[in-house]
Amino acid sequence: MANKPEDVISLVEKHEGETSSLRQRFRDDYDLYRLSEYKGEEGYEIYTSNEPMTYADKIIAWIIGAELIIRINNIEGPRSDREINDAKERFFIGSLRAADERLVLRLLTPVKDQLAFHSTVRGWLAGRALIVKRKDGTSYVDVTPFDPLHTYWGMGSDNLEWICHKTSKTALQIETEYGIKLPPDTGIGERGTNVYDYYDQEINTVVMDGKVLKKPTPHGCSCVPAFLNVVPTSPSIIVDEAPDESLKYYGESVYKGDRDIYETWNFVMSVMKEMVARSKKQGIKVKSSDGSKTLDEDPFRQGSEVSLEMGREDVEPMGLMEMAKETGAYLGLIGSELQRGALPHSVFGELQFQLSGFAINSLRQGILTQLEPRMRAVEVAYKQIINLLNDQYATGAHQAIELSGRDNNRQYFSESISPDVIRNGGDPEITLAAKLPQDEASVYALAQMAREGPTPLLPDIFIRDEIMGLQNADRIDDSIKEQLGERMLPKAALWTLMAAMENRGRPQLAQFYYEELLKQMFTGPQAAGGEQGGQTNGANGAAGAGVAPSVLPPAVQGIPPPNPVPQAGPLLPPGAPRPGALTPEQRLANIGLLGPGG
């Protein structure tokens, strides 16, 4: 355990020396990505291809656009178990969304975007995954990827022993983030100083040279709360002639096959650029008797004038240089090798003709050669992140966190998920599904052939999942059945249309469908007669009708509502006696309770 600043810095410097060749490769690959100028001969034209950046950006875009699916398989069991698994899925989906929102507020890109870049340009992935408790007792999710170039680690027999991320912060940043004001005489100012964020299996501390910015604090995880993995392009192999450089070739970037070819391509293109430049402005020979004649104006500029002494001075172009005849073929060979080590130019839309289905499938396989290892690395990183969040939240040390997002059914949710759900739920499976070009016509034709006939070759769910590559086969199957349910029965179709009219604000049209639905319900075939091919009997009923037409509501029978009966007699104000009504005394006299004279 390293608690003191000097201990942390010593660990980092030692590991940096052991992995210097790997970190130099990181720097060289990043120079390719950001299109550092080609180092040609001074005084000659220089050409720097944009191929390294466009190639990497294409891979990054595919990974960012891939769908991240977090799913817990619901095996046969009680419905309550399935509900717990669904809630656990929502916890992870909501946690990752909350982590992305926190990164965006700090002017950083979301987790997947950073992982896509590092897996493509670096070939390594690293970061932390923590559930952090605030002072008021509430908690938030912190998932922050690290730049592998500035990440240092120590491995134990089973897992990470420690990990440290080195960044550079100014005095103002240190004061804002850690509440520590550095003396002016430190000389840091705007230049910044190295800050080390250190984690081991028990504590987290942040230090700088000679000072602790965050004292050692338990992080609440049973292991180092960080993830670290590589792009699986090759296993770890010790290079006999240079054992200290073995790690350099482990976890490669997308440039592993084209590093030297980029150099050659830029050289040839620079030569061609120089030849084109010389064709615009050739070299000239200026002749004079003593060799001291110079030109005051550019003779190649339009309208320029050159004064020469008759017979003694002259100006002649030196003539154009020619490249070797094989230059074009040579450049074509370099370009073809460049594509074999990267991506074919057709994925950028450079198509001279329409591609066939076979060509599209071959193109897809070529893309997967470069894309698949990086997709798997990002999947592993997400799996590590989810396991870390699961272990920390399941301890019960945190209050229920309010999370929101869209679940695997595309339904929005916002709820508090308790730690009990995490403890009792199943193990999640992580899938990153890329959207690549494919021959959709042939795929749909193959899928249709597999389900034709009285006995299909394959079940529908297998066809949608394996042949068509749909990631949500169960949901699609449910949607199709829901659509069939809306159309199979006439009553269901009428109900759907009526509801649609109401939702669109057309109650008058909805009333027509409502009356027709009532007619179908009261006069259509019932269980005794059954629905036959979606046909209904007439309004008078038929065999099997369960309700006689005479008991139907008047609106269904077509009978208009009765006209209101007008009030008899004159209209009188409230409280006035009804015309012709007996007085109370007269009523009592009529029944013998009141004699003559009252």
Secondary structure, DSSP 8 states (H G I E B T S, - for coil): ---SHHHHHHHHHHHHHHTHHHHHHHHHHHHHHTT------TTS-----SHHHHHHHHHHHHHHHSEEEEE----SS-HHHHHHHHHHHHHHHHHHHHHHHHHHHTT---HHHHHHHIIIIISEEEEEEEEEE-TTS-EEEEEEEE-GGGEEEEE-SSSEEEEEEEEEE-HHHHHHHH-----GGG--TTT-EEEEEEEESSEEEEEETTEEEEEEEE---SS-SEEEEE--SS-----TT-GGGGGGGSS--TTTTTHHHHHHHHHHHHHHHHHHHHHHS--EEEE-SSS----SS-TTSTT------TTT-EEEE-------TTHHHHHHHHHHHHHHHS--GGGGT--SS---HHHHHHHHHHHHHHHHHHHHHHHHHHHHHHHHHHHHHHTS-S--EEEEEE-TTS-EEEEEE-HHHHHHS---EEEEE------HHHHHHHHHHHT-SSS-SS-HHHIIIIIS--S-HHHHHHHHHHHHHHHHSHHHHHHHHHHHHHHTT-HHHHHHHHHHHHHHHHHS--TTT--BTTB---TT--TT--S-GGGS-HHHHT----------S----TT---TT---HHHHHHHTTSS-TT-
